[in-house]
Amino acid sequence: MVMSRKQVLVQLDDRLVERLDALAERLGVSRSELLRRGATAVLEAERLAEADRRLVESYRHDPQDPIIVESAR
């Protein structure tokens, strides 16, 4: 399935573009592909961080019984 794409204008400083281009060349991908991968990684990292925050909040709201935790070791 081919997903439609939208062109997005992003301003980056020259040094950052140079570094991105060098990495893209090393990986054998285009700058656009590298930036798509980076955007996907940022979104995935945020999704995982949110899951961690929800887990911590859940344990704060309903802590485990310390006796159960000790007996599981």
PyMOL commands that set and color helices and strands:
alter all, ss='L'
color gray80, all
select helices_A, chain A and resi 14-27+31-61+66-71
alter helices_A, ss='H'
color red, helices_A
deselect
rebuild
show_as cartoon
